[in-house]
Amino acid sequence: MNDMPSAGNFPEQPGRRGFVRAVVGSSLAAAAGMPTASASATASRAAEPGLPFHAWAPSPPMGWNSWDAFGASVTEAEYLDNARILAERFLPFGYDVATVDIQWYEAGAKSSWYRPFAPLVLDANGRPQPAPNRFPSAAGGRGFAPLAAQVHRLGLRFGVHLMRGIPRQAVGLELPIAGSKYRCNEVANPGSTCAWNHDMCGVNPDHPGAFDWYRSWFAQLAEWGVDFVKVDDIAAPNYHAREVELIRRAIDATGRPMVLSLSPGPSLLEQATHLQAHANQWRVCNDFWDTWPQLRDNLVNLVKWAPHSRPGAWADADMLPVGKIGLRNFDGDGRGERDTHFTRDEQLLMLTAWTCARSPLILGNDLRRLDDWTLRLLTNPEVLALLRVPGTREWHSTAQGHRFVCHGPQGSWVAWLNTGDAPWNAPLPAWLPDARRDCWARADLPAGTRTLTLPPHGARLVRCA
């Protein structure tokens, strides 16, 4: 690969830990050769003028999610192993959210294949509870509070996946809603169900008890110490706008800053204003896996949605299927455990695109099997700095692929994403000064560099003088 990093030419990362989130932004800026400022001040400026919840995600959320590796079956031990590695090796670079994905309340979950109408672990008010056989610290009605406390001690934020609506089991049992005069069966809409998972049915947003349900559920999540919620079956194929609004109100009522992520996608551009007003991030694609056609098509989604992202409200291109995935997840290619099918060039292209478009960076791999090349790919400070730098961002698409320019007070970045099957000799825009720095190689370029060569399915990212 021309001037592209390989296993042998990534500079080594320092073995650092103990960073607090408040200094991550300025640390990346310093590593990228940019002027630094306090991250808290940067976050405060970035969140204005927005709604209060925008301040909870001033830059795109970064972290790890259990789905790509474990499907619906992750255990407490597996989750904690990955959270510890996230804190040790990724927190210094901004990755600070560790999320338990779907069906943590299903004791018999074994993979990404759901058991139709499986019995769920619920409390007396119909709220899902962690299955104690999978999450032993939840025994005795303690819920996720002990696990969240462990994650917080690592310096991380604790995230959980939720399905929209009320458990069908709670509806069938006619369980009372905590703090309400209504019962689950009175509030539910049995005709509003998920096509691919049978756990829940939607609420009737016209019923006065609909908010009571979400308020009671999110109050419990707040008591447990949840910091991030990924709500599924809500953004596509049907956008459940009124349930989104109920969830927004319920989070706000807790007084706890829980980042709200909406899935799956693709969301529609005509929903952009509503999404910005209620969520911190939303999916722009269906579940994303490690195939070139999906990556090529997702670049189009990112380019289309990039103008609609703003501090606190981010278009989300889904998790990054890098490293070892599919341990108990048979989605994607259907064969289960594997190393990502993406080539190294394609992984560089993916990280370049997600970073330039400021998509959340959520890892999906089993971090216990992390290799050095993947670690260096995901923790390059000169690339990650683009998640936070201010400036005008422009995209231009051609037959060969896409060009990105970020131009602001801290300089100019240019990226090219080659979606073709042949090398691309990509020129700098005439109005920009010469390219001086190869951000992926972390090396200076020869004086007078005006054209760069991209391999097929590859990318280049440079800084100009």
Summary of the structure (lengths in Angstrom):
residues: 465
radius of gyration: 22.0
end to end distance: 24.3
largest distance: 73.3
contacts: 1645
relative contact order: 0.14
helix: 34%
strand: 22%
